[in-house]
Amino acid sequence: MIPVHLQKVVPDQNMARFYHMDIAPTLFGEVSVLRTWGRMGTHGKTTVETCATSGAAVAAADRTLRQKLRRGYLSF
């Protein structure tokens, strides 16, 4: 999976958000899904979800991607 960068901008609601997601291997043979989100212009917040296999990590990332696209985020 390539890194995904999503944005949601709604000027009427003063909303300008970003969501970035990437998959990376860990030092212990596992795979992590790295997620960063927040208001544009800030560093945002970051979480790391560790999965046992790359298939599980891709499934978790795809699930989140579908959810964000349903909520109006656009891919850039």
PyMOL Python script that loads the backbone (N, CA, C, O; Angstrom):
from pymol import cmd

cmd.read_pdbstr("""\
ATOM      1  N   MET A   1       0.845  -1.182   0.000  1.00  0.00           N
ATOM      2  CA  MET A   1       0.000   0.000   0.000  1.00  0.00           C
ATOM      3  C   MET A   1       0.886   1.239   0.000  1.00  0.00           C
ATOM      4  O   MET A   1       1.848   1.331   0.762  1.00  0.00           O
ATOM      5  N   ILE A   2       0.555   2.169  -0.847  1.00  0.00           N
ATOM      6  CA  ILE A   2       1.288   3.426  -0.884  1.00  0.00           C
ATOM      7  C   ILE A   2       0.743   4.360   0.193  1.00  0.00           C
ATOM      8  O   ILE A   2      -0.405   4.205   0.607  1.00  0.00           O
ATOM      9  N   PRO A   3       1.533   5.321   0.653  1.00  0.00           N
ATOM     10  CA  PRO A   3       1.010   6.275   1.636  1.00  0.00           C
ATOM     11  C   PRO A   3      -0.212   7.000   1.089  1.00  0.00           C
ATOM     12  O   PRO A   3      -0.268   7.349  -0.090  1.00  0.00           O
ATOM     13  N   VAL A   4      -1.185   7.219   1.960  1.00  0.00           N
ATOM     14  CA  VAL A   4      -2.436   7.871   1.576  1.00  0.00           C
ATOM     15  C   VAL A   4      -2.533   9.196   2.315  1.00  0.00           C
ATOM     16  O   VAL A   4      -2.333   9.256   3.528  1.00  0.00           O
ATOM     17  N   HIS A   5      -2.840  10.255   1.579  1.00  0.00           N
ATOM     18  CA  HIS A   5      -3.045  11.561   2.186  1.00  0.00           C
ATOM     19  C   HIS A   5      -4.432  12.052   1.779  1.00  0.00           C
ATOM     20  O   HIS A   5      -4.719  12.218   0.594  1.00  0.00           O
ATOM     21  N   LEU A   6      -5.287  12.283   2.773  1.00  0.00           N
ATOM     22  CA  LEU A   6      -6.659  12.725   2.537  1.00  0.00           C
ATOM     23  C   LEU A   6      -6.852  14.121   3.128  1.00  0.00           C
ATOM     24  O   LEU A   6      -6.192  14.503   4.094  1.00  0.00           O
ATOM     25  N   GLN A   7      -7.766  14.862   2.528  1.00  0.00           N
ATOM     26  CA  GLN A   7      -8.108  16.186   3.040  1.00  0.00           C
ATOM     27  C   GLN A   7      -9.612  16.382   2.994  1.00  0.00           C
ATOM     28  O   GLN A   7     -10.306  15.855   2.125  1.00  0.00           O
ATOM     29  N   LYS A   8     -10.093  17.154   3.955  1.00  0.00           N
ATOM     30  CA  LYS A   8     -11.506  17.538   3.959  1.00  0.00           C
ATOM     31  C   LYS A   8     -11.563  19.026   4.286  1.00  0.00           C
ATOM     32  O   LYS A   8     -11.176  19.454   5.374  1.00  0.00           O
ATOM     33  N   VAL A   9     -12.053  19.808   3.322  1.00  0.00           N
ATOM     34  CA  VAL A   9     -12.143  21.256   3.492  1.00  0.00           C
ATOM     35  C   VAL A   9     -13.587  21.677   3.260  1.00  0.00           C
ATOM     36  O   VAL A   9     -14.146  21.440   2.189  1.00  0.00           O
ATOM     37  N   VAL A  10     -14.194  22.308   4.280  1.00  0.00           N
ATOM     38  CA  VAL A  10     -15.552  22.843   4.191  1.00  0.00           C
ATOM     39  C   VAL A  10     -15.485  24.276   4.725  1.00  0.00           C
ATOM     40  O   VAL A  10     -15.576  24.492   5.934  1.00  0.00           O
ATOM     41  N   PRO A  11     -15.324  25.261   3.821  1.00  0.00           N
ATOM     42  CA  PRO A  11     -15.160  26.646   4.276  1.00  0.00           C
ATOM     43  C   PRO A  11     -16.339  27.168   5.106  1.00  0.00           C
ATOM     44  O   PRO A  11     -16.132  27.935   6.047  1.00  0.00           O
ATOM     45  N   ASP A  12     -17.559  26.769   4.774  1.00  0.00           N
ATOM     46  CA  ASP A  12     -18.728  27.253   5.510  1.00  0.00           C
ATOM     47  C   ASP A  12     -18.691  26.849   6.976  1.00  0.00           C
ATOM     48  O   ASP A  12     -19.233  27.549   7.831  1.00  0.00           O
ATOM     49  N   GLN A  13     -18.051  25.719   7.266  1.00  0.00           N
ATOM     50  CA  GLN A  13     -17.969  25.222   8.640  1.00  0.00           C
ATOM     51  C   GLN A  13     -16.594  25.483   9.260  1.00  0.00           C
ATOM     52  O   GLN A  13     -16.305  24.995  10.353  1.00  0.00           O
ATOM     53  N   ASN A  14     -15.746  26.249   8.568  1.00  0.00           N
ATOM     54  CA  ASN A  14     -14.389  26.526   9.031  1.00  0.00           C
ATOM     55  C   ASN A  14     -13.630  25.220   9.300  1.00  0.00           C
ATOM     56  O   ASN A  14     -12.918  25.096  10.297  1.00  0.00           O
ATOM     57  N   MET A  15     -13.794  24.255   8.399  1.00  0.00           N
ATOM     58  CA  MET A  15     -13.189  22.944   8.567  1.00  0.00           C
ATOM     59  C   MET A  15     -12.094  22.753   7.526  1.00  0.00           C
ATOM     60  O   MET A  15     -12.334  22.903   6.328  1.00  0.00           O
ATOM     61  N   ALA A  16     -10.898  22.425   7.984  1.00  0.00           N
ATOM     62  CA  ALA A  16      -9.780  22.112   7.108  1.00  0.00           C
ATOM     63  C   ALA A  16      -8.962  21.031   7.804  1.00  0.00           C
ATOM     64  O   ALA A  16      -8.115  21.330   8.647  1.00  0.00           O
ATOM     65  N   ARG A  17      -9.216  19.780   7.450  1.00  0.00           N
ATOM     66  CA  ARG A  17      -8.600  18.652   8.133  1.00  0.00           C
ATOM     67  C   ARG A  17      -7.771  17.814   7.172  1.00  0.00           C
ATOM     68  O   ARG A  17      -7.992  17.826   5.961  1.00  0.00           O
ATOM     69  N   PHE A  18      -6.811  17.085   7.738  1.00  0.00           N
ATOM     70  CA  PHE A  18      -6.028  16.148   6.945  1.00  0.00           C
ATOM     71  C   PHE A  18      -6.001  14.801   7.653  1.00  0.00           C
ATOM     72  O   PHE A  18      -6.228  14.715   8.860  1.00  0.00           O
ATOM     73  N   TYR A  19      -5.721  13.756   6.893  1.00  0.00           N
ATOM     74  CA  TYR A  19      -5.582  12.405   7.425  1.00  0.00           C
ATOM     75  C   TYR A  19      -4.529  11.711   6.580  1.00  0.00           C
ATOM     76  O   TYR A  19      -4.690  11.592   5.365  1.00  0.00           O
ATOM     77  N   HIS A  20      -3.463  11.255   7.200  1.00  0.00           N
ATOM     78  CA  HIS A  20      -2.372  10.588   6.490  1.00  0.00           C
ATOM     79  C   HIS A  20      -2.216   9.185   7.057  1.00  0.00           C
ATOM     80  O   HIS A  20      -2.254   8.993   8.272  1.00  0.00           O
ATOM     81  N   MET A  21      -2.038   8.199   6.169  1.00  0.00           N
ATOM     82  CA  MET A  21      -1.922   6.814   6.600  1.00  0.00           C
ATOM     83  C   MET A  21      -0.828   6.122   5.795  1.00  0.00           C
ATOM     84  O   MET A  21      -0.714   6.316   4.585  1.00  0.00           O
ATOM     85  N   ASP A  22      -0.015   5.301   6.490  1.00  0.00           N
ATOM     86  CA  ASP A  22       1.073   4.571   5.842  1.00  0.00           C
ATOM     87  C   ASP A  22       1.251   3.236   6.556  1.00  0.00           C
ATOM     88  O   ASP A  22       0.864   3.082   7.715  1.00  0.00           O
ATOM     89  N   ILE A  23       1.838   2.284   5.856  1.00  0.00           N
ATOM     90  CA  ILE A  23       2.134   0.967   6.418  1.00  0.00           C
ATOM     91  C   ILE A  23       3.645   0.799   6.414  1.00  0.00           C
ATOM     92  O   ILE A  23       4.301   1.065   5.406  1.00  0.00           O
ATOM     93  N   ALA A  24       4.206   0.353   7.554  1.00  0.00           N
ATOM     94  CA  ALA A  24       5.656   0.211   7.667  1.00  0.00           C
ATOM     95  C   ALA A  24       5.990  -1.022   8.508  1.00  0.00           C
ATOM     96  O   ALA A  24       5.262  -1.344   9.447  1.00  0.00           O
ATOM     97  N   PRO A  25       7.080  -1.710   8.182  1.00  0.00           N
ATOM     98  CA  PRO A  25       7.501  -2.857   8.997  1.00  0.00           C
ATOM     99  C   PRO A  25       8.111  -2.391  10.315  1.00  0.00           C
ATOM    100  O   PRO A  25       8.656  -1.291  10.405  1.00  0.00           O
ATOM    101  N   THR A  26       8.010  -3.238  11.331  1.00  0.00           N
ATOM    102  CA  THR A  26       8.641  -2.956  12.616  1.00  0.00           C
ATOM    103  C   THR A  26       9.953  -3.740  12.703  1.00  0.00           C
ATOM    104  O   THR A  26      10.260  -4.543  11.821  1.00  0.00           O
ATOM    105  N   LEU A  27      10.704  -3.510  13.741  1.00  0.00           N
ATOM    106  CA  LEU A  27      11.968  -4.224  13.930  1.00  0.00           C
ATOM    107  C   LEU A  27      11.769  -5.676  14.332  1.00  0.00           C
ATOM    108  O   LEU A  27      12.712  -6.466  14.272  1.00  0.00           O
ATOM    109  N   PHE A  28      10.567  -6.039  14.737  1.00  0.00           N
ATOM    110  CA  PHE A  28      10.306  -7.370  15.261  1.00  0.00           C
ATOM    111  C   PHE A  28       9.526  -8.250  14.295  1.00  0.00           C
ATOM    112  O   PHE A  28       8.963  -9.264  14.708  1.00  0.00           O
ATOM    113  N   GLY A  29       9.482  -7.885  13.021  1.00  0.00           N
ATOM    114  CA  GLY A  29       8.825  -8.702  12.014  1.00  0.00           C
ATOM    115  C   GLY A  29       7.334  -8.472  11.883  1.00  0.00           C
ATOM    116  O   GLY A  29       6.678  -9.150  11.092  1.00  0.00           O
ATOM    117  N   GLU A  30       6.787  -7.545  12.624  1.00  0.00           N
ATOM    118  CA  GLU A  30       5.379  -7.216  12.510  1.00  0.00           C
ATOM    119  C   GLU A  30       5.222  -6.054  11.525  1.00  0.00           C
ATOM    120  O   GLU A  30       6.207  -5.547  10.987  1.00  0.00           O
ATOM    121  N   VAL A  31       3.996  -5.648  11.301  1.00  0.00           N
ATOM    122  CA  VAL A  31       3.721  -4.538  10.386  1.00  0.00           C
ATOM    123  C   VAL A  31       2.840  -3.532  11.118  1.00  0.00           C
ATOM    124  O   VAL A  31       1.895  -3.911  11.810  1.00  0.00           O
ATOM    125  N   SER A  32       3.155  -2.251  10.960  1.00  0.00           N
ATOM    126  CA  SER A  32       2.402  -1.194  11.638  1.00  0.00           C
ATOM    127  C   SER A  32       1.653  -0.332  10.647  1.00  0.00           C
ATOM    128  O   SER A  32       2.124  -0.066   9.541  1.00  0.00           O
ATOM    129  N   VAL A  33       0.471   0.100  11.068  1.00  0.00           N
ATOM    130  CA  VAL A  33      -0.307   1.088  10.328  1.00  0.00           C
ATOM    131  C   VAL A  33      -0.130   2.406  11.074  1.00  0.00           C
ATOM    132  O   VAL A  33      -0.556   2.538  12.222  1.00  0.00           O
ATOM    133  N   LEU A  34       0.494   3.372  10.426  1.00  0.00           N
ATOM    134  CA  LEU A  34       0.747   4.675  11.024  1.00  0.00           C
ATOM    135  C   LEU A  34      -0.314   5.647  10.546  1.00  0.00           C
ATOM    136  O   LEU A  34      -0.502   5.826   9.343  1.00  0.00           O
ATOM    137  N   ARG A  35      -1.008   6.278  11.488  1.00  0.00           N
ATOM    138  CA  ARG A  35      -2.070   7.226  11.140  1.00  0.00           C
ATOM    139  C   ARG A  35      -1.769   8.571  11.795  1.00  0.00           C
ATOM    140  O   ARG A  35      -1.453   8.637  12.983  1.00  0.00           O
ATOM    141  N   THR A  36      -1.870   9.636  11.016  1.00  0.00           N
ATOM    142  CA  THR A  36      -1.705  10.998  11.524  1.00  0.00           C
ATOM    143  C   THR A  36      -2.877  11.821  11.020  1.00  0.00           C
ATOM    144  O   THR A  36      -3.222  11.758   9.840  1.00  0.00           O
ATOM    145  N   TRP A  37      -3.493  12.599  11.913  1.00  0.00           N
ATOM    146  CA  TRP A  37      -4.647  13.395  11.521  1.00  0.00           C
ATOM    147  C   TRP A  37      -4.688  14.676  12.338  1.00  0.00           C
ATOM    148  O   TRP A  37      -4.078  14.781  13.402  1.00  0.00           O
ATOM    149  N   GLY A  38      -5.423  15.643  11.809  1.00  0.00           N
ATOM    150  CA  GLY A  38      -5.597  16.890  12.544  1.00  0.00           C
ATOM    151  C   GLY A  38      -6.016  18.026  11.633  1.00  0.00           C
ATOM    152  O   GLY A  38      -6.403  17.810  10.485  1.00  0.00           O
ATOM    153  N   ARG A  39      -5.936  19.226  12.154  1.00  0.00           N
ATOM    154  CA  ARG A  39      -6.270  20.423  11.400  1.00  0.00           C
ATOM    155  C   ARG A  39      -5.073  20.800  10.536  1.00  0.00           C
ATOM    156  O   ARG A  39      -3.927  20.722  10.977  1.00  0.00           O
ATOM    157  N   MET A  40      -5.350  21.207   9.310  1.00  0.00           N
ATOM    158  CA  MET A  40      -4.276  21.622   8.403  1.00  0.00           C
ATOM    159  C   MET A  40      -3.498  22.768   9.031  1.00  0.00           C
ATOM    160  O   MET A  40      -4.084  23.685   9.607  1.00  0.00           O
ATOM    161  N   GLY A  41      -2.188  22.712   8.918  1.00  0.00           N
ATOM    162  CA  GLY A  41      -1.326  23.716   9.507  1.00  0.00           C
ATOM    163  C   GLY A  41      -0.782  23.325  10.863  1.00  0.00           C
ATOM    164  O   GLY A  41       0.028  24.052  11.437  1.00  0.00           O
ATOM    165  N   THR A  42      -1.222  22.168  11.394  1.00  0.00           N
ATOM    166  CA  THR A  42      -0.724  21.676  12.674  1.00  0.00           C
ATOM    167  C   THR A  42       0.003  20.356  12.442  1.00  0.00           C
ATOM    168  O   THR A  42      -0.043  19.796  11.347  1.00  0.00           O
ATOM    169  N   HIS A  43       0.676  19.864  13.483  1.00  0.00           N
ATOM    170  CA  HIS A  43       1.345  18.568  13.395  1.00  0.00           C
ATOM    171  C   HIS A  43       0.344  17.421  13.533  1.00  0.00           C
ATOM    172  O   HIS A  43       0.593  16.320  13.043  1.00  0.00           O
ATOM    173  N   GLY A  44      -0.760  17.668  14.181  1.00  0.00           N
ATOM    174  CA  GLY A  44      -1.787  16.659  14.351  1.00  0.00           C
ATOM    175  C   GLY A  44      -1.428  15.632  15.408  1.00  0.00           C
ATOM    176  O   GLY A  44      -0.470  15.798  16.162  1.00  0.00           O
ATOM    177  N   LYS A  45      -2.209  14.578  15.446  1.00  0.00           N
ATOM    178  CA  LYS A  45      -2.001  13.471  16.378  1.00  0.00           C
ATOM    179  C   LYS A  45      -1.611  12.240  15.580  1.00  0.00           C
ATOM    180  O   LYS A  45      -1.963  12.116  14.406  1.00  0.00           O
ATOM    181  N   THR A  46      -0.882  11.328  16.218  1.00  0.00           N
ATOM    182  CA  THR A  46      -0.418  10.122  15.538  1.00  0.00           C
ATOM    183  C   THR A  46      -0.728   8.906  16.387  1.00  0.00           C
ATOM    184  O   THR A  46      -0.579   8.931  17.609  1.00  0.00           O
ATOM    185  N   THR A  47      -1.166   7.828  15.721  1.00  0.00           N
ATOM    186  CA  THR A  47      -1.324   6.535  16.374  1.00  0.00           C
ATOM    187  C   THR A  47      -0.617   5.485  15.544  1.00  0.00           C
ATOM    188  O   THR A  47      -0.427   5.646  14.338  1.00  0.00           O
ATOM    189  N   VAL A  48      -0.227   4.402  16.209  1.00  0.00           N
ATOM    190  CA  VAL A  48       0.418   3.280  15.556  1.00  0.00           C
ATOM    191  C   VAL A  48      -0.352   2.025  15.936  1.00  0.00           C
ATOM    192  O   VAL A  48      -0.492   1.707  17.117  1.00  0.00           O
ATOM    193  N   GLU A  49      -0.849   1.316  14.935  1.00  0.00           N
ATOM    194  CA  GLU A  49      -1.537   0.046  15.157  1.00  0.00           C
ATOM    195  C   GLU A  49      -0.623  -1.051  14.622  1.00  0.00           C
ATOM    196  O   GLU A  49      -0.295  -1.064  13.436  1.00  0.00           O
ATOM    197  N   THR A  50      -0.213  -1.966  15.491  1.00  0.00           N
ATOM    198  CA  THR A  50       0.687  -3.036  15.090  1.00  0.00           C
ATOM    199  C   THR A  50      -0.115  -4.285  14.764  1.00  0.00           C
ATOM    200  O   THR A  50      -0.970  -4.706  15.544  1.00  0.00           O
ATOM    201  N   CYS A  51       0.168  -4.883  13.594  1.00  0.00           N
ATOM    202  CA  CYS A  51      -0.521  -6.088  13.130  1.00  0.00           C
ATOM    203  C   CYS A  51       0.500  -7.209  12.953  1.00  0.00           C
ATOM    204  O   CYS A  51       1.680  -6.951  12.719  1.00  0.00           O
ATOM    205  N   ALA A  52       0.044  -8.440  13.064  1.00  0.00           N
ATOM    206  CA  ALA A  52       0.935  -9.590  12.955  1.00  0.00           C
ATOM    207  C   ALA A  52       1.405  -9.823  11.521  1.00  0.00           C
ATOM    208  O   ALA A  52       2.546 -10.230  11.302  1.00  0.00           O
ATOM    209  N   THR A  53       0.538  -9.569  10.548  1.00  0.00           N
ATOM    210  CA  THR A  53       0.886  -9.816   9.145  1.00  0.00           C
ATOM    211  C   THR A  53       0.625  -8.578   8.306  1.00  0.00           C
ATOM    212  O   THR A  53      -0.107  -7.673   8.706  1.00  0.00           O
ATOM    213  N   SER A  54       1.238  -8.563   7.137  1.00  0.00           N
ATOM    214  CA  SER A  54       1.005  -7.425   6.247  1.00  0.00           C
ATOM    215  C   SER A  54      -0.425  -7.434   5.718  1.00  0.00           C
ATOM    216  O   SER A  54      -0.992  -6.372   5.458  1.00  0.00           O
ATOM    217  N   GLY A  55      -1.015  -8.614   5.555  1.00  0.00           N
ATOM    218  CA  GLY A  55      -2.409  -8.701   5.119  1.00  0.00           C
ATOM    219  C   GLY A  55      -3.360  -8.064   6.118  1.00  0.00           C
ATOM    220  O   GLY A  55      -4.306  -7.377   5.735  1.00  0.00           O
ATOM    221  N   ALA A  56      -3.105  -8.295   7.400  1.00  0.00           N
ATOM    222  CA  ALA A  56      -3.945  -7.698   8.442  1.00  0.00           C
ATOM    223  C   ALA A  56      -3.775  -6.185   8.472  1.00  0.00           C
ATOM    224  O   ALA A  56      -4.741  -5.455   8.693  1.00  0.00           O
ATOM    225  N   ALA A  57      -2.554  -5.712   8.251  1.00  0.00           N
ATOM    226  CA  ALA A  57      -2.305  -4.266   8.233  1.00  0.00           C
ATOM    227  C   ALA A  57      -2.991  -3.608   7.044  1.00  0.00           C
ATOM    228  O   ALA A  57      -3.576  -2.535   7.185  1.00  0.00           O
ATOM    229  N   VAL A  58      -2.926  -4.234   5.882  1.00  0.00           N
ATOM    230  CA  VAL A  58      -3.582  -3.689   4.691  1.00  0.00           C
ATOM    231  C   VAL A  58      -5.092  -3.668   4.885  1.00  0.00           C
ATOM    232  O   VAL A  58      -5.756  -2.712   4.484  1.00  0.00           O
ATOM    233  N   ALA A  59      -5.642  -4.721   5.500  1.00  0.00           N
ATOM    234  CA  ALA A  59      -7.083  -4.774   5.756  1.00  0.00           C
ATOM    235  C   ALA A  59      -7.507  -3.651   6.707  1.00  0.00           C
ATOM    236  O   ALA A  59      -8.541  -3.019   6.492  1.00  0.00           O
ATOM    237  N   ALA A  60      -6.722  -3.402   7.750  1.00  0.00           N
ATOM    238  CA  ALA A  60      -7.038  -2.329   8.699  1.00  0.00           C
ATOM    239  C   ALA A  60      -6.959  -0.967   8.016  1.00  0.00           C
ATOM    240  O   ALA A  60      -7.807  -0.107   8.250  1.00  0.00           O
ATOM    241  N   ALA A  61      -5.951  -0.768   7.177  1.00  0.00           N
ATOM    242  CA  ALA A  61      -5.803   0.506   6.472  1.00  0.00           C
ATOM    243  C   ALA A  61      -6.929   0.703   5.463  1.00  0.00           C
ATOM    244  O   ALA A  61      -7.459   1.808   5.343  1.00  0.00           O
ATOM    245  N   ASP A  62      -7.302  -0.347   4.739  1.00  0.00           N
ATOM    246  CA  ASP A  62      -8.401  -0.242   3.775  1.00  0.00           C
ATOM    247  C   ASP A  62      -9.725   0.078   4.460  1.00  0.00           C
ATOM    248  O   ASP A  62     -10.526   0.861   3.949  1.00  0.00           O
ATOM    249  N   ARG A  63      -9.945  -0.528   5.609  1.00  0.00           N
ATOM    250  CA  ARG A  63     -11.176  -0.276   6.358  1.00  0.00           C
ATOM    251  C   ARG A  63     -11.254   1.199   6.762  1.00  0.00           C
ATOM    252  O   ARG A  63     -12.304   1.829   6.628  1.00  0.00           O
ATOM    253  N   THR A  64     -10.141   1.745   7.256  1.00  0.00           N
ATOM    254  CA  THR A  64     -10.108   3.153   7.645  1.00  0.00           C
ATOM    255  C   THR A  64     -10.262   4.058   6.432  1.00  0.00           C
ATOM    256  O   THR A  64     -10.961   5.069   6.496  1.00  0.00           O
ATOM    257  N   LEU A  65      -9.617   3.704   5.330  1.00  0.00           N
ATOM    258  CA  LEU A  65      -9.715   4.503   4.107  1.00  0.00           C
ATOM    259  C   LEU A  65     -11.154   4.584   3.611  1.00  0.00           C
ATOM    260  O   LEU A  65     -11.627   5.668   3.266  1.00  0.00           O
ATOM    261  N   ARG A  66     -11.852   3.463   3.571  1.00  0.00           N
ATOM    262  CA  ARG A  66     -13.255   3.470   3.140  1.00  0.00           C
ATOM    263  C   ARG A  66     -14.100   4.351   4.054  1.00  0.00           C
ATOM    264  O   ARG A  66     -14.965   5.089   3.585  1.00  0.00           O
ATOM    265  N   GLN A  67     -13.848   4.272   5.356  1.00  0.00           N
ATOM    266  CA  GLN A  67     -14.611   5.076   6.316  1.00  0.00           C
ATOM    267  C   GLN A  67     -14.378   6.571   6.071  1.00  0.00           C
ATOM    268  O   GLN A  67     -15.332   7.349   6.074  1.00  0.00           O
ATOM    269  N   LYS A  68     -13.139   6.976   5.863  1.00  0.00           N
ATOM    270  CA  LYS A  68     -12.831   8.389   5.653  1.00  0.00           C
ATOM    271  C   LYS A  68     -13.412   8.895   4.336  1.00  0.00           C
ATOM    272  O   LYS A  68     -13.896  10.025   4.271  1.00  0.00           O
ATOM    273  N   LEU A  69     -13.371   8.080   3.293  1.00  0.00           N
ATOM    274  CA  LEU A  69     -13.955   8.492   2.009  1.00  0.00           C
ATOM    275  C   LEU A  69     -15.465   8.652   2.118  1.00  0.00           C
ATOM    276  O   LEU A  69     -16.032   9.551   1.497  1.00  0.00           O
ATOM    277  N   ARG A  70     -16.131   7.794   2.899  1.00  0.00           N
ATOM    278  CA  ARG A  70     -17.573   7.933   3.125  1.00  0.00           C
ATOM    279  C   ARG A  70     -17.894   9.223   3.860  1.00  0.00           C
ATOM    280  O   ARG A  70     -18.964   9.799   3.667  1.00  0.00           O
ATOM    281  N   ARG A  71     -16.971   9.684   4.706  1.00  0.00           N
ATOM    282  CA  ARG A  71     -17.203  10.900   5.490  1.00  0.00           C
ATOM    283  C   ARG A  71     -16.824  12.177   4.746  1.00  0.00           C
ATOM    284  O   ARG A  71     -16.890  13.267   5.315  1.00  0.00           O
ATOM    285  N   GLY A  72     -16.430  12.052   3.487  1.00  0.00           N
ATOM    286  CA  GLY A  72     -16.204  13.248   2.683  1.00  0.00           C
ATOM    287  C   GLY A  72     -14.755  13.642   2.483  1.00  0.00           C
ATOM    288  O   GLY A  72     -14.492  14.679   1.875  1.00  0.00           O
ATOM    289  N   TYR A  73     -13.812  12.865   2.964  1.00  0.00           N
ATOM    290  CA  TYR A  73     -12.404  13.164   2.707  1.00  0.00           C
ATOM    291  C   TYR A  73     -12.074  12.857   1.254  1.00  0.00           C
ATOM    292  O   TYR A  73     -12.631  11.929   0.668  1.00  0.00           O
ATOM    293  N   LEU A  74     -11.161  13.641   0.671  1.00  0.00           N
ATOM    294  CA  LEU A  74     -10.743  13.460  -0.708  1.00  0.00           C
ATOM    295  C   LEU A  74      -9.265  13.113  -0.739  1.00  0.00           C
ATOM    296  O   LEU A  74      -8.488  13.624   0.069  1.00  0.00           O
ATOM    297  N   SER A  75      -8.873  12.250  -1.664  1.00  0.00           N
ATOM    298  CA  SER A  75      -7.487  11.817  -1.793  1.00  0.00           C
ATOM    299  C   SER A  75      -6.672  12.819  -2.596  1.00  0.00           C
ATOM    300  O   SER A  75      -7.139  13.328  -3.615  1.00  0.00           O
ATOM    301  N   PHE A  76      -5.449  13.105  -2.139  1.00  0.00           N
ATOM    302  CA  PHE A  76      -4.538  14.009  -2.838  1.00  0.00           C
ATOM    303  C   PHE A  76      -3.211  13.347  -3.043  1.00  0.00           C
ATOM    304  O   PHE A  76      -2.303  13.948  -3.616  1.00  0.00           O
TER     305      PHE A  76
END
""", "prot")
cmd.dss("prot")
cmd.show_as("cartoon", "prot")
cmd.util.cbc("prot")
cmd.orient("prot")
